[in-house]
Each structure stands twice: as C-alpha cells, then as structure tokens.
Amino acid sequence: MSRQAIVKKENKLGPSFYYKLSTVLASSIKISKGKTCKNIKNYDIYAVDGTYPTFKKALSNDGYKINKNKSSVTPLVSGIMNITENCPVTLDLVKTKDERLAFTEFMKNKKEFEHSLFIFDRGYMSDALIKFMYENKFKFLFRIKENSKYVTSNDQEIIHNFNENSLRIVKYDAARRGLMVKIRR
C-alpha cells in the first residue's frame, strides 16, 4: 500500500489500521541477536523518535484528545528504527503525548534488545529515562542541550555520576558539521 493510497483513505482509517500495520511490521522483522555492526562492535543501533501528525476528529471516539480547534486530534506516533539493518521496529499510535513514556512502555521486558545502542534526540533526556536504561542494561546516547544540568564545565569531556553510574558527556563543534572535537587528555 502506498502513502498516496493511505492519504486518499484517511477518513476511513482508524487506530485499528495503524495497530494492525504495526503488528504486521513487527512480526515480519527479525531482530538480529549478537550481530556485529561495523561501527560499534556487537551492537545493533536504534534511532528513537516521535512525531505528532494531525488526524480527523473521529479519532477522539477512540480516546485521543481533541485539539483546541475542535476539528482534529494530534496523537503521538512513537517510532523505533533499526539503523544497523535499515528497517523499522515499531511505529505506534499512542494516547500519551510523552515520548519517553511511550518508549519505556514499549521496551518493558524486551530482553532481545540487550545488544543494542539507542540514540535519542534532545526531547528524550530525563533522569527517569536514564535510570530506566541503566536498570534494563540498555546502551544509550542522547543529544543534549548546552544548558543541560549535566554540562557542568567548559571541558570537552565530562564524567557525571548518576546513581552510582557514570555518564560520559562529550561536546562537539556544530560548526565542524558535527565532527567530534579531539578530547583533551
């Protein structure tokens, strides 16, 4: 089914369609265990993000909150993409607007991601998510804001203690197109 076909049938599609689509995608994708990535040995790399599309008001019948304009709803579509294998893992239409909560709910009891590295954008960084990642032994990488409470100096590398675990924070120079700046020793 093409994107154009979905757009033409948008009025007839409800949450059950997206649930079924997610289920079909998830069942057809095999998560590789112990596979070696060329860049980071023994880890599959996953990108995590969310988006807020606008859907018809009829979706409010399924529990999604109506927007201020009273003519549409804007639910969260939470997604995880396996970058190593270049395939989606999940694309969920969820009722919460909290991307972190949607991710943690999906990841509960998911031991098959033990050899994985998750990459998050700035909106995901939180103490609760860091704690969740440590407790579940998931590797992670966050992009964080310069004024984050974790950035405590002008050094290019900072080790921050978090509940008896170390967070390594490395600054990069955006003017150099995101290339890592050499770390002072």
N, C-alpha and C positions, 0 to 999 in steps of 0.2 A: 504494500500500500504506500503510495507516495504522499508527500507532505501536502500537495495540492488536493488530493482526494480527501484527506483529513479536514482541510480547511473548508472544502465545499460541504462536508457533512457535519460541521461543527455544531450546528443546532441540535443534531440528533445524538451526538456523543455525550455520554455522562461519565461519572467516575468509574463505573464498572468497565468501560472500554479501556481506560488507562491502567486500571488494575490488571485486566487480562493481558494487555500489551506488556506490562512489566513482568508478569508471571511467565509469559512465553519467552521473553528475552532472557530472564534469569534461568529458566530451565534449559535453554539452548546454549548457554555459555558455560564452559567448564573452567573453573578456577584452577589454574595450574599450581601445584604444590612443589616446592623445592626447585623450581625452575631458576636458572641463573640468568640474570639480566647483565648486559654488557657493562652498564654504567655502575651499578651498585650490586655487588655480588650477593646472590641468594635472596634477593628481594624483588617482588613484583611491585610496581609503583602505581598508585591510585590517586587520581585527582578527585577532590570532593568539592561540590559547589551546589548552589541552589539558584532558582530564578522564580520570578513572580509574574506569570502570564495573566492576562485578563480573559475571563470566560463569561459566558452568558449567566444571567441572574438565576436561571433554573437550577444551577448547581447549588444554590442556597438550600434547596429542598433536601440535599444530602448532608447538610451541616456546615457548609462553608459560609463564612461571614460575608454579608453584602457590603459593598463599598459605599462610601459617602454619597456617590452619585445615584445610588439605589437602582442601578441598571446592570451591574456586573459584580463578579466576585474575583478576587485575586489570591488564589491559594499558592502555597509554596510547592514547587516541583523540586524535589531533592534528588540529586544525582551523584553517582559514583562511576568513574570511568577508569578502566584498567589501561593505563598508558603503555605498559610493557607489551600487552597483547593487542592494543588498539581496539578495544571493544567495551561497550557499556556493561556495567554490572547491575545497576538498578537505576530506575527513573521513577520515583514515587510521587504521586499527588497526595500531599498530606494536609491535614487541617490546621496544624500549628504553623505559626509564622517564624518559629525559632529553628534556624538551620542546624544549630548544634544539637538540639533535642531530636530532630528528625534523624540526624546521623547516628546518635547514640542509641536510639530505639532500633534502628536497622541493624546496628553492629552487635547488639546484645547476643551473647552465646555464639559468636561467629569465629570459632577457632580456626577455620580454614584460611583466615587472613593473618595467621601467625607470622608468616614470612613475607610481610608486606610493609611498604612505606606509604603513608598517606600524606598528601600535600593539600594544604588548606590556604585559602586567601585570608585577608585581614579580618573579615567578619566572624571568623570561627574562633579566634583566640580567646580563651577563657580559662580560669583556674579549674573549673569543673570539667572541662573537656580534657585539659592536660592530665588531671587526676584520672579520668576515665581511660585515657590512652595508656598511662603507666600501669594502672590496675589490670588492664587486659593485655599488657605486654605488646602493644602495637607501636611500631616506629612511626614518627610523625615529623612534619616540617610545616611551620606556619610562616606566612609572611606577616610581619607585624608593623604597626605604626611606629614612627620615630619617637613619638612621645609616650610610648608604652611604659608602664611601670617596671617592666623587665629590663629596659635600657637604662642603666644607672650611671653610665660614664660615656666619654667620647672615644673609648678604646674601640678597636675594630673587632675584637673578640671578647665576649663577656661570658663568664660561667656564673649562672644564677642558681642558687639552691632552691629547690621546690620540693617540700615534704620529703627530705632525705634523698632526693634525686637531683641530678644536675641538668639544667637546661643550658645548652650552648647557643649563644646568640652571636651571629656573625653579621656585621654590617657590610653592605655593598654600595657601590657608587653607581647610581642610576645614569649618570652622565656617560658612564662607560658601557652603556647598554646592558646593565645587569651583570656584568662580569664580576667575579669575586675579586675583592681587593686583597692583596697579599696581607696575611696576618703577621703582625709584629711578634717576634719571639722574645 
